[in-house]
Amino acid sequence: MDPKTDKLVRRATMVATITASYFLLTADYGPEPNVLDPIKRALKSAEHSVKSLVFGSEKESQESEKGKGSSNVAREHP
């Protein structure tokens, strides 16, 4: 087998094994607290960080809206 193909197959196998293991472990525990909770929190935190990086944080958008609103009010009512 070609070395590049072999490497791709090994990586795909590892990802599939890890994914299947995660789903099997979480299916056994259900919503109750378990060993995987720190991993879930880390994934959620990373997801939130990426979303705030790509779309901007909610606080920044709220502050910019407040700043725009107060400057418009000042212009309308000197």
LINBEL-V987413 format. One record per pair of residues at least 24 apart in sequence whose C-alpha atoms are under 10 Angstrom apart, sorted by the first residue. I is the first residue (numbers start at 1). GAP is how many residues later the second one is. If there is no record, write none. Layout:
I|GAP, I|GAP
This chain:
none
